[in-house]
């Protein structure tokens, strides 16, 4: 999921589908990433879009 979010913010549905994860599994991954402070969610209407919490997360992931 981090690899997908390094490229661009995505909705929960986009993340689950693109990562080929079940809804339950994708939800668990996102909860752990949020708890670790690596991603944040922003509400846009009825959708929550997830993005990296900080640009340093992308550097950490790509190096």
N, C-alpha and C positions, 0 to 999 in steps of 0.2 A: 504494500500500500504506500509506503514511503516513496518508492520509486515512481509511482503514479502521481503522487502529490508534489514531487520535485518538479515534474513537468508542468502541472497546472492545478489550480483548485478544482475540486469535483464534488458532486453531490454523493450522498450515501449510495444511492442506486447505481450511479456511474462507477463508483469504487467497487461495489460488490460484483457487478456484471463484468467489468473489465478484468478484475482479479480472479474471476471465476470462483467466487466464494459464496456459500450459502448466506442468507440474511443473518442468521445467528452467528456464524463464524466471522463475518465482516463486522458485525456489531461488537463482538468481543475484541477484535483487533483494534478497532477505532477507540474503544473505551480504554484499552491499555496504552495506546499512543497518546491519548488525551491526558491520562493520568500521569504519564511520564513527561508531559509538557512539550511533546514534539509536534502535536497538531492542535488546531483550534477549529471550532465550528462557528459559522456565522449564518444567522437566519436571513434568508432572502424570500420573503413571502411565506409560503408553506414549505419551502425547501431549506435544508441546512447544507451549506457548502463548506467542505473541509479544506483547510490549507495548512501549510507548514507554519508552526508558531513563530519561527524566526528564520532569517536567511542563513544563519549558522547551521541549522539543521540540514539544509541542502549541501552545504560545504562538507559537513561531517559525512553525509551519505555518499557523496560523489568522490571523496578522496580515499 
